[in-house]
Amino acid sequence: MKRLSILVLGLLLASLGLGQEADPGKEPVATIVVRVIHATNGDPSAAGDKSKLVSKATSERLQSENRLRFSHYREIGSDTKPLYRSYENWAQPLGSSDEVLVRFEAQSRPSKSTARLGLELWLSRKKVLKTDAEVSAERPLYVLGPAWRGGRLIISVALASAQKPRS
Amino acid sequence: MNTKPDDETLALWLDDELKGDAFASVEAWAADQPDQLAARQSIRDWRQRIAAVIPGVEEPPYPDFFNSRILTAITDLEKSPAGAVTVKASWWRSGWFMPVAAAAGMTLAFWVGTRTAGSQSSSPVVEVTRAAPLLYTPETGVRADYFASRGAEATVIVLDGVPAISDALEFHDTAGLSPERDADSTAAQAKEASSEVAQ
């Protein structure tokens, strides 16, 4: 009886191992970074104590575009998630809050520098935008989103620059 | 009988397919029905025109040749000894070759499958070259505009008409709380949020 139990356990573990190998769709092919930036012409402290200044490069980049031009930019949340070969994934940049969610999936195999994504932006548990933008580490997607505390939220979606996507 | 017949009986009468008492009964009824009589006459005329064009009986083409082929086949069958009709199978259709070939084929297919299952380079690379993304805004009143910003070196989508997020919501305070807490629940603030629309 003991031998039979060991045999059954072994077969179960082997089947689990084979199952994992047999699903290449779960292989991460890139890493996606989603940031939420509070942009305002008013008091930047409205973003909260724990918000942080965005980098100077990001600030200059945003201010160079007329529609995204504000006096102050504060990052209030970010999330980094793998992009799977054939599975969708969700970024939840505001901690456990589901006020801003981004669903994404690969629409083609990412190259070394870019990835075309199927993207959905969910605000307040409602899907407000569906798109298929191409993003890279150097060329992110900015979505000028809802108003909040005298400013607007900008949702940034980009490839992670530190990790090269697997081709 | 002066009662109107049912549709099925009337249809048979119109086609001259009705016999006996049923025919007499409908015929008596139709005597003062000029429309029905005209309809039956029209069908009769049409039938005559068709019969004039299409022959009722047509002989098969080359009947002599057809019959001679059958006679020849019967004669050959009678002359051949019983059991002599079996044709010697080719060597590749013999009893041993087909199972061996099938097994070899399955083995080859399995081997190719194991070699290509984990291969990444074998899957086709689909490069989507469309520059402008598709935009879809399912919520009523929400509009999305796309443009490629040279200054920001980014793809920009501007959403208009999305409800503002309540100013009372503290994202960092809610980050560590469970979803059941009031501060993290946006449903209760939907009315307030929907009244504020993004500029």
Interface residues (C-beta under 8 A of the other chain):
Chain A: E21 A22 P24 V36 G48 D49 K50 S51 R61 L62 S64 E65 N66 R67 L68 I76 G77 L94 G95 S96 S97 D98 E99 Q107 S108 R109 S111 R116 L121 L123 S124 R125 K126 K127 V128 L129 K130 T131 D132 A133 E134 V135 E138 R139 P140 L141 Y142 V143 L144 G145 P146 A147 W148 R149 R152 L153
Chain B: A117 G118 Q120 S123 V125 V126 E127 V128 A131 P133 L134 L135 Y136 T137 P138 E139 V142 A144 Y146 F147 S149 G151 A152 E153 A154 T155 V156 I157 V158 L159 V162 P163 A164 I165 D167 L169 E170 F171 H172 D173 T174 A175 G176 L177 S178 P179 D184 T186 A187 A190 A193 E196 V197 A198 Q199
